[in-house]
Amino acid sequence: MKTFTVINLAVAVAATSLTAIPTSAFAAPQQDNMKMEKMMMAMTSGKFVGIEVNGGTITLSKEMGKYVLRLSKDFMIPKTPSPHFQVIDKDGNAFLLKRITIAGDKTNLEVALPKYIKSVKSVQIWCSFAEVNLGEAKFAKAIEIK
């Protein structure tokens, strides 16, 4: 018959206790936060509607600590001289951002939001040459940027 000392018994109980706790229990809060951040930061707008732009959407996501707006693959770039991204915040302020068409046949289909933009209610395609809204895509509700 095997005899156990108090120390051997304590080690056996501790080993059994540790193996009974799944290692995922320690990682779950961080994984949940990452999943939550991904869910919150992949918001897609409704379709663009306007005088020149009708169709396509825009997605707001958080990538490597920056908030990025990205046009959908079905977005058709308008044949206007100077289309830009323009963000409208929850208070109705407009922020003119990057030009979509650049030298030659190159395009900017995404733009990182500057830190001074604190919310996004909609995104317009703005022609800075004619100073007119070519089309607007609205989010279901204003998205707060933190």
C-alpha positions, 0 to 999 in steps of 0.5 A, a space after each residue: 500500500 502506498 502512503 502519502 505524505 502531506 506534501 505529496 498529497 498537496 502536490 497531487 491535489 494542485 496538479 489535478 486542479 490545474 489540469 482540470 482548468 482549461 487553458 482557454 479560460 485564461 485566453 477567452 477575455 482577450 479573444 472575446 475583446 478581439 472578436 467584439 472589436 472585429 464585429 463592431 468595426 466592420 460596418 457596411 453602409 447602404 448603397 450610394 444614391 445620387 446624381 452620378 453615383 448609384 450603387 456600391 457601398 462603403 465599409 468602415 473597419 479598424 485595421 492596425 489601429 486606424 479606421 479605414 473607409 473602403 469602397 466595395 468592388 461593385 462601386 463605379 467611379 464617376 467620370 467627373 474631374 475630381 471625385 473625393 471621399 467626403 465624410 459627414 459626421 453625426 453633427 452634419 459636419 463635412 470632412 473632405 478627404 482623399 481624391 479617388 482618381 489620381 494620375 493616369 489610371 490609378 485610383 484610391 479605393 480606400 482612405 484612412 480617417 484622420 484622428 479629428 473625425 469622431 463619428 461617421 454618419 454617411 460618406 459622400 462622393 464629392 466633386 471638388 471641381 463642380 462642388 457637388 455631391 455625386 452620391 451618398 451612402 448612409 450608415 444605419 446609425 452614426 458610428 462613433 470613432 474612439 
